């Protein structure tokens, strides 16, 4: 080992971070080289000066009490709000979420019950029903929410001049484009001969996940076909819907869930879906 | 009148708190020492440590054994950096690796390092003047005795960077703590 190597390694050596072989090599070098051994001694001297310099700050006595007090406050303010619970709460919708809400407010409610002012309980219960249970009953179903999201996505794709990420009528260009961008392979078929030419593909985001959006055209009307892996593998028949004047058709097939959205009339959109299936 | 589920939950919380007191609380001094050196102010350090312990308490359910001191110090470190980011952004100037290497000592003939008979005050000042990342590496190594690997994991940098930061921190300290050398004595 030469002086240059020692220069880079002497700190690791002083900190006992090196393996036995290199430690021995360095020791041998230090024994024979005054300059290097001096540099090493300097590191050691500095280290012991720091350690013996009374530089370690001990926590002030009242800090422990302050920390414990802060837990109590936190626990009172947010009974079950661990970060994980928060995430689940945000992810869940509808009934599940309400259940979480009720569960979250249970400890508070129970403290209420034990309180001498027992009469407030009916009031609390009424409030609970009004604010938590009722909204759950009239909350939109999953399908309705997807309808809403898909329609919004369709409108946005036309509005923002961002209809396609990959503009091509060639299914062999569009399909591979999705590779590596999403974790599934959407079926891509051009239907130009049937009057529904493929315009391109786009990455979109629905239901908290990236989805494939295929764009088709029919007499200047655009169709967005959103595809992502279905949560249930069973095939389903087409379900038509209408939202804000747009027609939607939804079905599940071969483990994928499909949503077609367009301002086309319902009959032509059905024809399109018939071709895709 | 107590709800059984609630009682169970209370018990669970008590148990968790007891476990926390046992495994994490003993490292309060280490936590404070790090925060104090990084913020360079005792009041700020107390605020940061309180905040860090609150977070540690929340995340404690996810702590699966291992080195509890490193675990806590990581949280303290992150809390402190968030705090610095918010309150003292200017101190968070990162020194790039190249710069670190540039200042690696080039003299081939190191002098005997004569530490001034420096009092605590002077040493403190010298350490506090170090850039925050160097200071952090130095404190964790020299005062906490953490390994390069532990420091690297905590700061999310390669082990080589930890070594460079330590080298640089020591070099700067040696310069500010040693007796002035006669001009021309070093290369």
HADDOCK unambig.tbl for C-alpha pairs under 7 A between the chains (distance, minus, plus):
assign (segid A and resid 11 and name CA) (segid B and resid 167 and name CA) 6.41 0.50 0.50
assign (segid A and resid 12 and name CA) (segid B and resid 163 and name CA) 6.83 0.50 0.50
assign (segid A and resid 35 and name CA) (segid B and resid 109 and name CA) 5.54 0.50 0.50
assign (segid A and resid 35 and name CA) (segid B and resid 110 and name CA) 6.08 0.50 0.50
assign (segid A and resid 38 and name CA) (segid B and resid 110 and name CA) 6.58 0.50 0.50
assign (segid A and resid 38 and name CA) (segid B and resid 112 and name CA) 6.38 0.50 0.50
assign (segid A and resid 39 and name CA) (segid B and resid 110 and name CA) 5.83 0.50 0.50
assign (segid A and resid 42 and name CA) (segid B and resid 112 and name CA) 6.99 0.50 0.50
assign (segid A and resid 42 and name CA) (segid B and resid 113 and name CA) 5.52 0.50 0.50
assign (segid A and resid 47 and name CA) (segid B and resid 142 and name CA) 6.46 0.50 0.50
assign (segid A and resid 51 and name CA) (segid B and resid 142 and name CA) 6.71 0.50 0.50
assign (segid A and resid 51 and name CA) (segid B and resid 143 and name CA) 6.31 0.50 0.50
assign (segid A and resid 53 and name CA) (segid B and resid 120 and name CA) 5.90 0.50 0.50
assign (segid A and resid 54 and name CA) (segid B and resid 120 and name CA) 6.90 0.50 0.50
assign (segid A and resid 56 and name CA) (segid B and resid 33 and name CA) 6.17 0.50 0.50
assign (segid A and resid 56 and name CA) (segid B and resid 143 and name CA) 6.82 0.50 0.50
assign (segid A and resid 57 and name CA) (segid B and resid 32 and name CA) 6.93 0.50 0.50
assign (segid A and resid 57 and name CA) (segid B and resid 33 and name CA) 4.75 0.50 0.50
assign (segid A and resid 58 and name CA) (segid B and resid 29 and name CA) 5.01 0.50 0.50
assign (segid A and resid 58 and name CA) (segid B and resid 32 and name CA) 6.73 0.50 0.50
assign (segid A and resid 58 and name CA) (segid B and resid 33 and name CA) 6.29 0.50 0.50
assign (segid A and resid 59 and name CA) (segid B and resid 28 and name CA) 6.64 0.50 0.50
assign (segid A and resid 59 and name CA) (segid B and resid 29 and name CA) 4.95 0.50 0.50
assign (segid A and resid 59 and name CA) (segid B and resid 32 and name CA) 5.41 0.50 0.50
assign (segid A and resid 63 and name CA) (segid B and resid 46 and name CA) 6.88 0.50 0.50
assign (segid A and resid 67 and name CA) (segid B and resid 50 and name CA) 5.34 0.50 0.50
assign (segid A and resid 67 and name CA) (segid B and resid 53 and name CA) 6.85 0.50 0.50
assign (segid A and resid 71 and name CA) (segid B and resid 54 and name CA) 6.62 0.50 0.50
assign (segid A and resid 82 and name CA) (segid B and resid 58 and name CA) 6.06 0.50 0.50
assign (segid A and resid 107 and name CA) (segid B and resid 6 and name CA) 6.91 0.50 0.50
assign (segid A and resid 114 and name CA) (segid B and resid 1 and name CA) 6.85 0.50 0.50
